[in-house]
Amino acid sequence: MPFTSSLAVYGADMTEDFIDDNTTQRSLLFYGATKAFTENMGRFDKRKYGIDFRVIRYPSIIGPGMTTPRVAQYNPRRYGTICQGKPIHHMGDA
């Protein structure tokens, strides 16, 4: 059973250099928390019932032209700011 998830399951405060199956999920958003919950339900069903549960975590797509101020557009907005030569501020910057 395939499930489309999101990198939002990890949260913005990651300190790891890469993501693997052992990376801790600590989403800061309700969206990411619900994705992580469903992934864990799938792991449970796989262990208990033998269901072939697979997760695909899609990243944000970076590109120009996105202007809606939503979380999913964070990377495209940042990319546009860089292209304009303006300084960017990362989540958690003071």
mmCIF file as gemmi writes it, N, C-alpha and C atoms, coordinates in Angstrom:
data_model
loop_
_atom_site.group_PDB
_atom_site.id
_atom_site.type_symbol
_atom_site.label_atom_id
_atom_site.label_alt_id
_atom_site.label_comp_id
_atom_site.label_asym_id
_atom_site.label_entity_id
_atom_site.label_seq_id
_atom_site.pdbx_PDB_ins_code
_atom_site.Cartn_x
_atom_site.Cartn_y
_atom_site.Cartn_z
_atom_site.occupancy
_atom_site.B_iso_or_equiv
_atom_site.pdbx_formal_charge
_atom_site.auth_seq_id
_atom_site.auth_asym_id
_atom_site.pdbx_PDB_model_num
ATOM 1 N N . MET Axp A 1 ? 0.854 -1.164 0 1 0 ? 1 A 1
ATOM 2 C CA . MET Axp A 1 ? 0 0 0 1 0 ? 1 A 1
ATOM 3 C C . MET Axp A 1 ? 0.909 1.238 0 1 0 ? 1 A 1
ATOM 4 N N . PRO Axp A 2 ? 0.937 2.006 -1.077 1 0 ? 2 A 1
ATOM 5 C CA . PRO Axp A 2 ? 1.761 3.227 -1.102 1 0 ? 2 A 1
ATOM 6 C C . PRO Axp A 2 ? 1.078 4.388 -0.38 1 0 ? 2 A 1
ATOM 7 N N . PHE Axp A 3 ? 1.887 5.195 0.277 1 0 ? 3 A 1
ATOM 8 C CA . PHE Axp A 3 ? 1.395 6.381 0.967 1 0 ? 3 A 1
ATOM 9 C C . PHE Axp A 3 ? 2.31 7.545 0.626 1 0 ? 3 A 1
ATOM 10 N N . THR Axp A 4 ? 1.74 8.634 0.137 1 0 ? 4 A 1
ATOM 11 C CA . THR Axp A 4 ? 2.548 9.815 -0.158 1 0 ? 4 A 1
ATOM 12 C C . THR Axp A 4 ? 2.624 10.685 1.084 1 0 ? 4 A 1
ATOM 13 N N . SER Axp A 5 ? 3.841 10.887 1.542 1 0 ? 5 A 1
ATOM 14 C CA . SER Axp A 5 ? 4.075 11.66 2.745 1 0 ? 5 A 1
ATOM 15 C C . SER Axp A 5 ? 4.827 12.934 2.38 1 0 ? 5 A 1
ATOM 16 N N . SER Axp A 6 ? 5.589 13.453 3.313 1 0 ? 6 A 1
ATOM 17 C CA . SER Axp A 6 ? 6.261 14.735 3.113 1 0 ? 6 A 1
ATOM 18 C C . SER Axp A 6 ? 7.498 14.806 3.994 1 0 ? 6 A 1
ATOM 19 N N . LEU Axp A 7 ? 8.473 15.589 3.565 1 0 ? 7 A 1
ATOM 20 C CA . LEU Axp A 7 ? 9.642 15.836 4.407 1 0 ? 7 A 1
ATOM 21 C C . LEU Axp A 7 ? 9.272 16.658 5.634 1 0 ? 7 A 1
ATOM 22 N N . ALA Axp A 8 ? 8.041 17.159 5.687 1 0 ? 8 A 1
ATOM 23 C CA . ALA Axp A 8 ? 7.571 17.925 6.845 1 0 ? 8 A 1
ATOM 24 C C . ALA Axp A 8 ? 7.536 17.075 8.114 1 0 ? 8 A 1
ATOM 25 N N . VAL Axp A 9 ? 7.648 15.747 7.984 1 0 ? 9 A 1
ATOM 26 C CA . VAL Axp A 9 ? 7.652 14.889 9.171 1 0 ? 9 A 1
ATOM 27 C C . VAL Axp A 9 ? 8.883 15.126 10.036 1 0 ? 9 A 1
ATOM 28 N N . TYR Axp A 10 ? 9.937 15.715 9.465 1 0 ? 10 A 1
ATOM 29 C CA . TYR Axp A 10 ? 11.188 15.899 10.204 1 0 ? 10 A 1
ATOM 30 C C . TYR Axp A 10 ? 11.287 17.228 10.931 1 0 ? 10 A 1
ATOM 31 N N . GLY Axp A 11 ? 10.594 18.243 10.49 1 0 ? 11 A 1
ATOM 32 C CA . GLY Axp A 11 ? 10.661 19.545 11.147 1 0 ? 11 A 1
ATOM 33 C C . GLY Axp A 11 ? 11.837 20.376 10.67 1 0 ? 11 A 1
ATOM 34 N N . ALA Axp A 12 ? 11.819 21.64 11.042 1 0 ? 12 A 1
ATOM 35 C CA . ALA Axp A 12 ? 12.83 22.591 10.571 1 0 ? 12 A 1
ATOM 36 C C . ALA Axp A 12 ? 14.067 22.625 11.457 1 0 ? 12 A 1
ATOM 37 N N . ASP Axp A 13 ? 14.039 21.938 12.586 1 0 ? 13 A 1
ATOM 38 C CA . ASP Axp A 13 ? 15.17 22.013 13.518 1 0 ? 13 A 1
ATOM 39 C C . ASP Axp A 13 ? 16.112 20.817 13.418 1 0 ? 13 A 1
ATOM 40 N N . MET Axp A 14 ? 16.175 20.196 12.247 1 0 ? 14 A 1
ATOM 41 C CA . MET Axp A 14 ? 17.053 19.042 12.06 1 0 ? 14 A 1
ATOM 42 C C . MET Axp A 14 ? 18.515 19.44 12.218 1 0 ? 14 A 1
ATOM 43 N N . THR Axp A 15 ? 19.294 18.571 12.834 1 0 ? 15 A 1
ATOM 44 C CA . THR Axp A 15 ? 20.73 18.803 12.961 1 0 ? 15 A 1
ATOM 45 C C . THR Axp A 15 ? 21.528 17.784 12.157 1 0 ? 15 A 1
ATOM 46 N N . GLU Axp A 16 ? 20.877 16.748 11.652 1 0 ? 16 A 1
ATOM 47 C CA . GLU Axp A 16 ? 21.548 15.715 10.877 1 0 ? 16 A 1
ATOM 48 C C . GLU Axp A 16 ? 21.943 16.247 9.504 1 0 ? 16 A 1
ATOM 49 N N . ASP Axp A 17 ? 23.014 15.678 8.938 1 0 ? 17 A 1
ATOM 50 C CA . ASP Axp A 17 ? 23.468 16.075 7.609 1 0 ? 17 A 1
ATOM 51 C C . ASP Axp A 17 ? 22.702 15.364 6.504 1 0 ? 17 A 1
ATOM 52 N N . PHE Axp A 18 ? 22.078 14.228 6.814 1 0 ? 18 A 1
ATOM 53 C CA . PHE Axp A 18 ? 21.3 13.483 5.828 1 0 ? 18 A 1
ATOM 54 C C . PHE Axp A 18 ? 20.141 12.79 6.532 1 0 ? 18 A 1
ATOM 55 N N . ILE Axp A 19 ? 19.185 12.34 5.732 1 0 ? 19 A 1
ATOM 56 C CA . ILE Axp A 19 ? 17.99 11.673 6.253 1 0 ? 19 A 1
ATOM 57 C C . ILE Axp A 19 ? 18.038 10.207 5.852 1 0 ? 19 A 1
ATOM 58 N N . ASP Axp A 20 ? 17.787 9.321 6.811 1 0 ? 20 A 1
ATOM 59 C CA . ASP Axp A 20 ? 17.637 7.903 6.505 1 0 ? 20 A 1
ATOM 60 C C . ASP Axp A 20 ? 16.475 7.345 7.339 1 0 ? 20 A 1
ATOM 61 N N . ASP Axp A 21 ? 16.31 6.028 7.324 1 0 ? 21 A 1
ATOM 62 C CA . ASP Axp A 21 ? 15.177 5.419 8.036 1 0 ? 21 A 1
ATOM 63 C C . ASP Axp A 21 ? 15.247 5.59 9.548 1 0 ? 21 A 1
ATOM 64 N N . ASN Axp A 22 ? 16.407 5.956 10.073 1 0 ? 22 A 1
ATOM 65 C CA . ASN Axp A 22 ? 16.561 6.114 11.519 1 0 ? 22 A 1
ATOM 66 C C . ASN Axp A 22 ? 16.479 7.561 11.983 1 0 ? 22 A 1
ATOM 67 N N . THR Axp A 23 ? 16.259 8.501 11.065 1 0 ? 23 A 1
ATOM 68 C CA . THR Axp A 23 ? 16.159 9.913 11.431 1 0 ? 23 A 1
ATOM 69 C C . THR Axp A 23 ? 14.877 10.141 12.238 1 0 ? 23 A 1
ATOM 70 N N . THR Axp A 24 ? 15.003 10.845 13.352 1 0 ? 24 A 1
ATOM 71 C CA . THR Axp A 24 ? 13.86 11.098 14.228 1 0 ? 24 A 1
ATOM 72 C C . THR Axp A 24 ? 12.869 12.049 13.577 1 0 ? 24 A 1
ATOM 73 N N . GLN Axp A 25 ? 11.6 11.687 13.635 1 0 ? 25 A 1
ATOM 74 C CA . GLN Axp A 25 ? 10.537 12.55 13.126 1 0 ? 25 A 1
ATOM 75 C C . GLN Axp A 25 ? 10.085 13.473 14.245 1 0 ? 25 A 1
ATOM 76 N N . ARG Axp A 26 ? 10.215 14.783 14.042 1 0 ? 26 A 1
ATOM 77 C CA . ARG Axp A 26 ? 9.81 15.759 15.058 1 0 ? 26 A 1
ATOM 78 C C . ARG Axp A 26 ? 9.23 16.998 14.376 1 0 ? 26 A 1
ATOM 79 N N . SER Axp A 27 ? 8.135 16.792 13.706 1 0 ? 27 A 1
ATOM 80 C CA . SER Axp A 27 ? 7.507 17.877 12.959 1 0 ? 27 A 1
ATOM 81 C C . SER Axp A 27 ? 7.071 19.013 13.877 1 0 ? 27 A 1
ATOM 82 N N . LEU Axp A 28 ? 7.199 20.225 13.374 1 0 ? 28 A 1
ATOM 83 C CA . LEU Axp A 28 ? 6.753 21.411 14.096 1 0 ? 28 A 1
ATOM 84 C C . LEU Axp A 28 ? 5.367 21.852 13.637 1 0 ? 28 A 1
ATOM 85 N N . LEU Axp A 29 ? 4.84 21.179 12.612 1 0 ? 29 A 1
ATOM 86 C CA . LEU Axp A 29 ? 3.554 21.554 12.019 1 0 ? 29 A 1
ATOM 87 C C . LEU Axp A 29 ? 2.537 20.426 12.172 1 0 ? 29 A 1
ATOM 88 N N . PHE Axp A 30 ? 1.271 20.78 12.278 1 0 ? 30 A 1
ATOM 89 C CA . PHE Axp A 30 ? 0.207 19.78 12.346 1 0 ? 30 A 1
ATOM 90 C C . PHE Axp A 30 ? 0.227 18.905 11.1 1 0 ? 30 A 1
ATOM 91 N N . TYR Axp A 31 ? 0.463 19.514 9.937 1 0 ? 31 A 1
ATOM 92 C CA . TYR Axp A 31 ? 0.516 18.772 8.672 1 0 ? 31 A 1
ATOM 93 C C . TYR Axp A 31 ? 1.553 17.649 8.754 1 0 ? 31 A 1
ATOM 94 N N . GLY Axp A 32 ? 2.773 17.991 9.181 1 0 ? 32 A 1
ATOM 95 C CA . GLY Axp A 32 ? 3.829 16.993 9.289 1 0 ? 32 A 1
ATOM 96 C C . GLY Axp A 32 ? 3.531 15.94 10.342 1 0 ? 32 A 1
ATOM 97 N N . ALA Axp A 33 ? 2.903 16.358 11.438 1 0 ? 33 A 1
ATOM 98 C CA . ALA Axp A 33 ? 2.546 15.415 12.503 1 0 ? 33 A 1
ATOM 99 C C . ALA Axp A 33 ? 1.525 14.395 12.009 1 0 ? 33 A 1
ATOM 100 N N . THR Axp A 34 ? 0.561 14.822 11.194 1 0 ? 34 A 1
ATOM 101 C CA . THR Axp A 34 ? -0.435 13.878 10.675 1 0 ? 34 A 1
ATOM 102 C C . THR Axp A 34 ? 0.201 12.917 9.678 1 0 ? 34 A 1
ATOM 103 N N . LYS Axp A 35 ? 1.163 13.404 8.901 1 0 ? 35 A 1
ATOM 104 C CA . LYS Axp A 35 ? 1.878 12.518 7.971 1 0 ? 35 A 1
ATOM 105 C C . LYS Axp A 35 ? 2.677 11.479 8.761 1 0 ? 35 A 1
ATOM 106 N N . ALA Axp A 36 ? 3.383 11.921 9.818 1 0 ? 36 A 1
ATOM 107 C CA . ALA Axp A 36 ? 4.166 10.998 10.644 1 0 ? 36 A 1
ATOM 108 C C . ALA Axp A 36 ? 3.254 9.975 11.326 1 0 ? 36 A 1
ATOM 109 N N . PHE Axp A 37 ? 2.094 10.418 11.807 1 0 ? 37 A 1
ATOM 110 C CA . PHE Axp A 37 ? 1.138 9.513 12.448 1 0 ? 37 A 1
ATOM 111 C C . PHE Axp A 37 ? 0.698 8.422 11.472 1 0 ? 37 A 1
ATOM 112 N N . THR Axp A 38 ? 0.383 8.812 10.245 1 0 ? 38 A 1
ATOM 113 C CA . THR Axp A 38 ? -0.067 7.834 9.255 1 0 ? 38 A 1
ATOM 114 C C . THR Axp A 38 ? 1.058 6.874 8.886 1 0 ? 38 A 1
ATOM 115 N N . GLU Axp A 39 ? 2.297 7.383 8.793 1 0 ? 39 A 1
ATOM 116 C CA . GLU Axp A 39 ? 3.435 6.501 8.533 1 0 ? 39 A 1
ATOM 117 C C . GLU Axp A 39 ? 3.567 5.461 9.643 1 0 ? 39 A 1
ATOM 118 N N . ASN Axp A 40 ? 3.415 5.89 10.888 1 0 ? 40 A 1
ATOM 119 C CA . ASN Axp A 40 ? 3.52 4.957 12.016 1 0 ? 40 A 1
ATOM 120 C C . ASN Axp A 40 ? 2.369 3.962 12.041 1 0 ? 40 A 1
ATOM 121 N N . MET Axp A 41 ? 1.172 4.388 11.638 1 0 ? 41 A 1
ATOM 122 C CA . MET Axp A 41 ? 0.048 3.447 11.511 1 0 ? 41 A 1
ATOM 123 C C . MET Axp A 41 ? 0.383 2.375 10.479 1 0 ? 41 A 1
ATOM 124 N N . GLY Axp A 42 ? 0.995 2.8 9.373 1 0 ? 42 A 1
ATOM 125 C CA . GLY Axp A 42 ? 1.391 1.851 8.335 1 0 ? 42 A 1
ATOM 126 C C . GLY Axp A 42 ? 2.425 0.852 8.827 1 0 ? 42 A 1
ATOM 127 N N . ARG Axp A 43 ? 3.394 1.32 9.624 1 0 ? 43 A 1
ATOM 128 C CA . ARG Axp A 43 ? 4.396 0.41 10.201 1 0 ? 43 A 1
ATOM 129 C C . ARG Axp A 43 ? 3.721 -0.616 11.129 1 0 ? 43 A 1
ATOM 130 N N . PHE Axp A 44 ? 2.772 -0.14 11.911 1 0 ? 44 A 1
ATOM 131 C CA . PHE Axp A 44 ? 2.026 -1.035 12.803 1 0 ? 44 A 1
ATOM 132 C C . PHE Axp A 44 ? 1.282 -2.096 11.994 1 0 ? 44 A 1
ATOM 133 N N . ASP Axp A 45 ? 0.561 -1.656 10.959 1 0 ? 45 A 1
ATOM 134 C CA . ASP Axp A 45 ? -0.205 -2.594 10.132 1 0 ? 45 A 1
ATOM 135 C C . ASP Axp A 45 ? 0.708 -3.598 9.437 1 0 ? 45 A 1
ATOM 136 N N . LYS Axp A 46 ? 1.907 -3.153 9.048 1 0 ? 46 A 1
ATOM 137 C CA . LYS Axp A 46 ? 2.851 -4.07 8.405 1 0 ? 46 A 1
ATOM 138 C C . LYS Axp A 46 ? 3.284 -5.159 9.386 1 0 ? 46 A 1
ATOM 139 N N . ARG Axp A 47 ? 3.615 -4.76 10.626 1 0 ? 47 A 1
ATOM 140 C CA . ARG Axp A 47 ? 4.038 -5.74 11.641 1 0 ? 47 A 1
ATOM 141 C C . ARG Axp A 47 ? 2.891 -6.673 12.052 1 0 ? 47 A 1
ATOM 142 N N . LYS Axp A 48 ? 1.731 -6.098 12.28 1 0 ? 48 A 1
ATOM 143 C CA . LYS Axp A 48 ? 0.607 -6.888 12.818 1 0 ? 48 A 1
ATOM 144 C C . LYS Axp A 48 ? -0.106 -7.72 11.75 1 0 ? 48 A 1
ATOM 145 N N . TYR Axp A 49 ? -0.307 -7.131 10.56 1 0 ? 49 A 1
ATOM 146 C CA . TYR Axp A 49 ? -1.123 -7.791 9.536 1 0 ? 49 A 1
ATOM 147 C C . TYR Axp A 49 ? -0.351 -8.181 8.278 1 0 ? 49 A 1
ATOM 148 N N . GLY Axp A 50 ? 0.933 -7.811 8.21 1 0 ? 50 A 1
ATOM 149 C CA . GLY Axp A 50 ? 1.731 -8.168 7.041 1 0 ? 50 A 1
ATOM 150 C C . GLY Axp A 50 ? 1.435 -7.337 5.8 1 0 ? 50 A 1
ATOM 151 N N . ILE Axp A 51 ? 0.789 -6.201 5.97 1 0 ? 51 A 1
ATOM 152 C CA . ILE Axp A 51 ? 0.465 -5.331 4.834 1 0 ? 51 A 1
ATOM 153 C C . ILE Axp A 51 ? 1.748 -4.703 4.294 1 0 ? 51 A 1
ATOM 154 N N . ASP Axp A 52 ? 1.919 -4.758 2.983 1 0 ? 52 A 1
ATOM 155 C CA . ASP Axp A 52 ? 3.095 -4.158 2.339 1 0 ? 52 A 1
ATOM 156 C C . ASP Axp A 52 ? 2.875 -2.652 2.249 1 0 ? 52 A 1
ATOM 157 N N . PHE Axp A 53 ? 3.349 -1.929 3.234 1 0 ? 53 A 1
ATOM 158 C CA . PHE Axp A 53 ? 3.137 -0.481 3.339 1 0 ? 53 A 1
ATOM 159 C C . PHE Axp A 53 ? 4.418 0.234 2.946 1 0 ? 53 A 1
ATOM 160 N N . ARG Axp A 54 ? 4.332 1.122 1.961 1 0 ? 54 A 1
ATOM 161 C CA . ARG Axp A 54 ? 5.499 1.876 1.486 1 0 ? 54 A 1
ATOM 162 C C . ARG Axp A 54 ? 5.215 3.366 1.577 1 0 ? 54 A 1
ATOM 163 N N . VAL Axp A 55 ? 6.246 4.139 1.904 1 0 ? 55 A 1
ATOM 164 C CA . VAL Axp A 55 ? 6.114 5.591 2.034 1 0 ? 55 A 1
ATOM 165 C C . VAL Axp A 55 ? 7.012 6.276 1.019 1 0 ? 55 A 1
ATOM 166 N N . ILE Axp A 56 ? 6.458 7.266 0.342 1 0 ? 56 A 1
ATOM 167 C CA . ILE Axp A 56 ? 7.232 8.135 -0.547 1 0 ? 56 A 1
ATOM 168 C C . ILE Axp A 56 ? 7.14 9.535 0.039 1 0 ? 56 A 1
ATOM 169 N N . ARG Axp A 57 ? 8.287 10.122 0.388 1 0 ? 57 A 1
ATOM 170 C CA . ARG Axp A 57 ? 8.297 11.479 0.96 1 0 ? 57 A 1
ATOM 171 C C . ARG Axp A 57 ? 8.755 12.461 -0.109 1 0 ? 57 A 1
ATOM 172 N N . TYR Axp A 58 ? 7.823 13.27 -0.568 1 0 ? 58 A 1
ATOM 173 C CA . TYR Axp A 58 ? 8.146 14.264 -1.582 1 0 ? 58 A 1
ATOM 174 C C . TYR Axp A 58 ? 8.723 15.524 -0.94 1 0 ? 58 A 1
ATOM 175 N N . PRO Axp A 59 ? 9.779 16.082 -1.524 1 0 ? 59 A 1
ATOM 176 C CA . PRO Axp A 59 ? 10.318 17.359 -1.031 1 0 ? 59 A 1
ATOM 177 C C . PRO Axp A 59 ? 9.563 18.521 -1.655 1 0 ? 59 A 1
ATOM 178 N N . SER Axp A 60 ? 9.861 19.716 -1.194 1 0 ? 60 A 1
ATOM 179 C CA . SER Axp A 60 ? 9.306 20.922 -1.82 1 0 ? 60 A 1
ATOM 180 C C . SER Axp A 60 ? 9.956 21.109 -3.184 1 0 ? 60 A 1
ATOM 181 N N . ILE Axp A 61 ? 9.189 21.608 -4.12 1 0 ? 61 A 1
ATOM 182 C CA . ILE Axp A 61 ? 9.708 21.908 -5.446 1 0 ? 61 A 1
ATOM 183 C C . ILE Axp A 61 ? 10.179 23.354 -5.44 1 0 ? 61 A 1
ATOM 184 N N . ILE Axp A 62 ? 11.416 23.57 -5.871 1 0 ? 62 A 1
ATOM 185 C CA . ILE Axp A 62 ? 11.973 24.917 -5.89 1 0 ? 62 A 1
ATOM 186 C C . ILE Axp A 62 ? 11.896 25.463 -7.306 1 0 ? 62 A 1
ATOM 187 N N . GLY Axp A 63 ? 11.356 26.671 -7.45 1 0 ? 63 A 1
ATOM 188 C CA . GLY Axp A 63 ? 11.292 27.293 -8.758 1 0 ? 63 A 1
ATOM 189 C C . GLY Axp A 63 ? 10.666 28.665 -8.68 1 0 ? 63 A 1
ATOM 190 N N . PRO Axp A 64 ? 10.884 29.474 -9.695 1 0 ? 64 A 1
ATOM 191 C CA . PRO Axp A 64 ? 10.338 30.831 -9.692 1 0 ? 64 A 1
ATOM 192 C C . PRO Axp A 64 ? 8.838 30.837 -9.986 1 0 ? 64 A 1
ATOM 193 N N . GLY Axp A 65 ? 8.185 31.943 -9.641 1 0 ? 65 A 1
ATOM 194 C CA . GLY Axp A 65 ? 6.799 32.143 -10.032 1 0 ? 65 A 1
ATOM 195 C C . GLY Axp A 65 ? 5.766 31.832 -8.969 1 0 ? 65 A 1
ATOM 196 N N . MET Axp A 66 ? 6.141 31.232 -7.855 1 0 ? 66 A 1
ATOM 197 C CA . MET Axp A 66 ? 5.174 30.937 -6.8 1 0 ? 66 A 1
ATOM 198 C C . MET Axp A 66 ? 5.124 32.122 -5.846 1 0 ? 66 A 1
ATOM 199 N N . THR Axp A 67 ? 3.924 32.646 -5.613 1 0 ? 67 A 1
ATOM 200 C CA . THR Axp A 67 ? 3.805 33.856 -4.793 1 0 ? 67 A 1
ATOM 201 C C . THR Axp A 67 ? 2.893 33.695 -3.583 1 0 ? 67 A 1
ATOM 202 N N . THR Axp A 68 ? 2.178 32.584 -3.477 1 0 ? 68 A 1
ATOM 203 C CA . THR Axp A 68 ? 1.267 32.381 -2.356 1 0 ? 68 A 1
ATOM 204 C C . THR Axp A 68 ? 2.065 32.188 -1.069 1 0 ? 68 A 1
ATOM 205 N N . PRO Axp A 69 ? 1.811 32.992 -0.022 1 0 ? 69 A 1
ATOM 206 C CA . PRO Axp A 69 ? 2.596 32.881 1.211 1 0 ? 69 A 1
ATOM 207 C C . PRO Axp A 69 ? 2.144 31.723 2.1 1 0 ? 69 A 1
ATOM 208 N N . ARG Axp A 70 ? 2.424 30.522 1.708 1 0 ? 70 A 1
ATOM 209 C CA . ARG Axp A 70 ? 2.081 29.331 2.483 1 0 ? 70 A 1
ATOM 210 C C . ARG Axp A 70 ? 3.373 28.582 2.807 1 0 ? 70 A 1
ATOM 211 N N . VAL Axp A 71 ? 3.3 27.648 3.727 1 0 ? 71 A 1
ATOM 212 C CA . VAL Axp A 71 ? 4.481 26.892 4.129 1 0 ? 71 A 1
ATOM 213 C C . VAL Axp A 71 ? 5.088 26.137 2.951 1 0 ? 71 A 1
ATOM 214 N N . ALA Axp A 72 ? 4.248 25.553 2.095 1 0 ? 72 A 1
ATOM 215 C CA . ALA Axp A 72 ? 4.758 24.776 0.968 1 0 ? 72 A 1
ATOM 216 C C . ALA Axp A 72 ? 5.55 25.623 -0.016 1 0 ? 72 A 1
ATOM 217 N N . GLN Axp A 73 ? 5.341 26.928 0.01 1 0 ? 73 A 1
ATOM 218 C CA . GLN Axp A 73 ? 6.066 27.801 -0.903 1 0 ? 73 A 1
ATOM 219 C C . GLN Axp A 73 ? 7.285 28.447 -0.247 1 0 ? 73 A 1
ATOM 220 N N . TYR Axp A 74 ? 7.681 27.972 0.938 1 0 ? 74 A 1
ATOM 221 C CA . TYR Axp A 74 ? 8.832 28.569 1.63 1 0 ? 74 A 1
ATOM 222 C C . TYR Axp A 74 ? 10.09 28.509 0.761 1 0 ? 74 A 1
ATOM 223 N N . ASN Axp A 75 ? 10.419 27.324 0.235 1 0 ? 75 A 1
ATOM 224 C CA . ASN Axp A 75 ? 11.629 27.194 -0.577 1 0 ? 75 A 1
ATOM 225 C C . ASN Axp A 75 ? 11.565 27.997 -1.865 1 0 ? 75 A 1
ATOM 226 N N . PRO Axp A 76 ? 10.455 27.952 -2.629 1 0 ? 76 A 1
ATOM 227 C CA . PRO Axp A 76 ? 10.403 28.787 -3.83 1 0 ? 76 A 1
ATOM 228 C C . PRO Axp A 76 ? 10.536 30.28 -3.53 1 0 ? 76 A 1
ATOM 229 N N . ARG Axp A 77 ? 9.927 30.754 -2.435 1 0 ? 77 A 1
ATOM 230 C CA . ARG Axp A 77 ? 10.061 32.177 -2.085 1 0 ? 77 A 1
ATOM 231 C C . ARG Axp A 77 ? 11.51 32.504 -1.749 1 0 ? 77 A 1
ATOM 232 N N . ARG Axp A 78 ? 12.159 31.599 -1.014 1 0 ? 78 A 1
ATOM 233 C CA . ARG Axp A 78 ? 13.561 31.81 -0.653 1 0 ? 78 A 1
ATOM 234 C C . ARG Axp A 78 ? 14.421 31.825 -1.915 1 0 ? 78 A 1
ATOM 235 N N . TYR Axp A 79 ? 14.151 30.911 -2.832 1 0 ? 79 A 1
ATOM 236 C CA . TYR Axp A 79 ? 14.881 30.851 -4.1 1 0 ? 79 A 1
ATOM 237 C C . TYR Axp A 79 ? 14.709 32.156 -4.878 1 0 ? 79 A 1
ATOM 238 N N . GLY Axp A 80 ? 13.48 32.666 -4.943 1 0 ? 80 A 1
ATOM 239 C CA . GLY Axp A 80 ? 13.222 33.932 -5.63 1 0 ? 80 A 1
ATOM 240 C C . GLY Axp A 80 ? 13.963 35.09 -4.989 1 0 ? 80 A 1
ATOM 241 N N . THR Axp A 81 ? 14.034 35.095 -3.667 1 0 ? 81 A 1
ATOM 242 C CA . THR Axp A 81 ? 14.762 36.142 -2.947 1 0 ? 81 A 1
ATOM 243 C C . THR Axp A 81 ? 16.245 36.092 -3.29 1 0 ? 81 A 1
ATOM 244 N N . ILE Axp A 82 ? 16.812 34.891 -3.337 1 0 ? 82 A 1
ATOM 245 C CA . ILE Axp A 82 ? 18.223 34.729 -3.696 1 0 ? 82 A 1
ATOM 246 C C . ILE Axp A 82 ? 18.465 35.23 -5.115 1 0 ? 82 A 1
ATOM 247 N N . CYS Axp A 83 ? 17.571 34.879 -6.043 1 0 ? 83 A 1
ATOM 248 C CA . CYS Axp A 83 ? 17.715 35.309 -7.442 1 0 ? 83 A 1
ATOM 249 C C . CYS Axp A 83 ? 17.667 36.827 -7.579 1 0 ? 83 A 1
ATOM 250 N N . GLN Axp A 84 ? 16.973 37.493 -6.664 1 0 ? 84 A 1
ATOM 251 C CA . GLN Axp A 84 ? 16.893 38.953 -6.688 1 0 ? 84 A 1
ATOM 252 C C . GLN Axp A 84 ? 18.085 39.599 -5.985 1 0 ? 84 A 1
ATOM 253 N N . GLY Axp A 85 ? 18.989 38.784 -5.446 1 0 ? 85 A 1
ATOM 254 C CA . GLY Axp A 85 ? 20.166 39.306 -4.771 1 0 ? 85 A 1
ATOM 255 C C . GLY Axp A 85 ? 19.9 39.837 -3.374 1 0 ? 85 A 1
ATOM 256 N N . LYS Axp A 86 ? 18.754 39.499 -2.809 1 0 ? 86 A 1
ATOM 257 C CA . LYS Axp A 86 ? 18.4 39.968 -1.464 1 0 ? 86 A 1
ATOM 258 C C . LYS Axp A 86 ? 18.858 38.948 -0.419 1 0 ? 86 A 1
ATOM 259 N N . PRO Axp A 87 ? 19.118 39.398 0.818 1 0 ? 87 A 1
ATOM 260 C CA . PRO Axp A 87 ? 19.496 38.443 1.861 1 0 ? 87 A 1
ATOM 261 C C . PRO Axp A 87 ? 18.294 37.587 2.269 1 0 ? 87 A 1
ATOM 262 N N . ILE Axp A 88 ? 18.568 36.364 2.658 1 0 ? 88 A 1
ATOM 263 C CA . ILE Axp A 88 ? 17.492 35.483 3.115 1 0 ? 88 A 1
ATOM 264 C C . ILE Axp A 88 ? 17.633 35.242 4.611 1 0 ? 88 A 1
ATOM 265 N N . HIS Axp A 89 ? 16.527 34.922 5.244 1 0 ? 89 A 1
ATOM 266 C CA . HIS Axp A 89 ? 16.503 34.603 6.669 1 0 ? 89 A 1
ATOM 267 C C . HIS Axp A 89 ? 15.958 33.191 6.813 1 0 ? 89 A 1
ATOM 268 N N . HIS Axp A 90 ? 16.703 32.352 7.491 1 0 ? 90 A 1
ATOM 269 C CA . HIS Axp A 90 ? 16.29 30.967 7.696 1 0 ? 90 A 1
ATOM 270 C C . HIS Axp A 90 ? 15.39 30.868 8.915 1 0 ? 90 A 1
ATOM 271 N N . MET Axp A 91 ? 14.559 29.816 8.942 1 0 ? 91 A 1
ATOM 272 C CA . MET Axp A 91 ? 13.709 29.583 10.107 1 0 ? 91 A 1
ATOM 273 C C . MET Axp A 91 ? 14.597 29.501 11.345 1 0 ? 91 A 1
ATOM 274 N N . GLY Axp A 92 ? 14.223 30.209 12.372 1 0 ? 92 A 1
ATOM 275 C CA . GLY Axp A 92 ? 14.983 30.196 13.609 1 0 ? 92 A 1
ATOM 276 C C . GLY Axp A 92 ? 15.991 31.318 13.723 1 0 ? 92 A 1
ATOM 277 N N . ASP Axp A 93 ? 16.251 32.05 12.617 1 0 ? 93 A 1
ATOM 278 C CA . ASP Axp A 93 ? 17.169 33.19 12.687 1 0 ? 93 A 1
ATOM 279 C C . ASP Axp A 93 ? 16.559 34.288 13.54 1 0 ? 93 A 1
ATOM 280 N N . ALA Axp A 94 ? 17.38 34.965 14.306 1 0 ? 94 A 1
ATOM 281 C CA . ALA Axp A 94 ? 16.895 36.08 15.135 1 0 ? 94 A 1
ATOM 282 C C . ALA Axp A 94 ? 16.812 37.351 14.322 1 0 ? 94 A 1
